Amino acid sequence: MKKSFWVPLAAAVGTMAGLYLIGFLTDIELFAFKWSLSYTEISLIPIIIGLLVALI
């Protein structure tokens, strides 16, 4: 694959991982990813921001 495909993909995944990490460390509900045996809760804000970073 060409490099032009991998750069936006890496930027999007890095942004999403960074936002989820910030949400986990600072306990911000908007950026949180929580799971337990009974349910899983995933915030969509980091996913949306990651997609926007990939498109830019």
C-alpha positions in Angstrom: 0.0 0.0 0.0 1.1 3.6 -0.6 2.3 5.8 2.2 -0.6 8.2 1.5 -3.0 5.6 2.9 -1.0 4.8 6.1 -0.3 8.4 7.3 -4.0 9.4 7.8 -4.7 6.0 9.2 -1.9 6.2 11.8 -2.9 9.8 12.6 -6.6 8.7 13.2 -5.7 5.7 15.3 -3.1 7.7 17.3 -5.6 10.5 18.0 -8.3 8.0 19.1 -5.9 6.1 21.4 -4.6 9.4 22.8 -8.0 10.7 23.6 -9.1 7.5 25.2 -5.9 7.5 27.3 -6.5 11.1 28.4 -10.1 10.2 29.3 -8.9 7.2 31.3 -6.2 9.0 33.2 -8.2 12.1 34.0 -11.6 10.4 34.4 -13.3 12.5 31.8 -16.6 10.8 30.9 -16.7 12.2 27.3 -13.4 10.3 26.4 -13.9 7.2 28.5 -13.8 3.6 27.5 -15.2 1.4 30.2 -15.8 -2.3 30.3 -16.9 -4.9 32.9 -18.5 -8.3 32.8 -22.0 -7.0 32.5 -21.6 -4.1 30.0 -19.2 -2.1 27.8 -19.4 1.6 27.3 -17.5 3.3 24.5 -17.5 7.1 23.9 -18.0 8.1 20.3 -16.3 11.5 20.6 -12.7 10.2 20.2 -13.9 8.1 17.2 -15.4 11.1 15.5 -12.4 13.3 16.2 -10.1 10.6 14.9 -12.1 10.4 11.6 -11.9 14.1 11.2 -8.2 14.0 11.7 -7.9 11.3 9.0 -9.9 13.4 6.6 -7.9 16.5 7.1 
